[in-house]
Amino acid sequence: MTYDNAGGQPPPFPPMPPGQPMQPGQTWGPYAPPPPRRSRTGLIIGIVLAAVVVVALVAGGVIWAVLAASGNDDESGFSDKEYTEFAGQFVTDFSTSTPTDQSGYERAIASTCRGSSARTGLENARETTLQLRKQIAASAQVQRTAIDSENRTPDAVPVIVVFTVTQTTSSGPTPKVPFTMEITVEQENSDLCVAKVDRVGQ
């Protein structure tokens, strides 16, 4: 067999049989058409879902970190709520007593910082105060507490405590008397303590 093309090489495709035109969709020759391209829809959906999961995990971690940190508002590890509750309890102990039970005053002294002006003042007034309280009963009720943010430092947290005191004598109870105090709370040996007591506006 001879070939008309240069070099005597066989043509890339065999000749069409005479009298047989190519039909639509018909292929011929040694090469088949390329296979149809596979759809990538599933791959794209998988990538999008994976991205959504990653974003959700990251967002959840951030939210958890914020919530976990919200309870600790300073470097001491104590929350603002712990500071205000501690100051409120100090005021309650200091202001509540009966003629036969004055242990609240002693608890108030014990909750002050060693060597602080709060401890010195309470200890100096102990005898006079306890003598007076043998004649009356007093009860304190804390109305509200708030941290004085303007005067707050890393070492000292001033807490404003608004409270009322009702005294009962042999003549009966007296009207409630409102008081406002600023209780400065500090940290001592991993515990809170009262360092300073100031009366506000009176």
Secondary structure by P-SEA (a helix, b strand, c coil): cccccccccccccccccccccccccccccccccccccccaaaaaaaaaaaaaaaaaaaaaaaaaaaaaaccccccccccaaaaaaaaaaaaaaaccccccccaaaaaaaaacccccaaaaaaaaaaaaaaaaaccbbbbbbbcccccccccccccbbbbbbbbbbbbbcccccccbbbbbbbbbbbbcccbbbbcccccccc
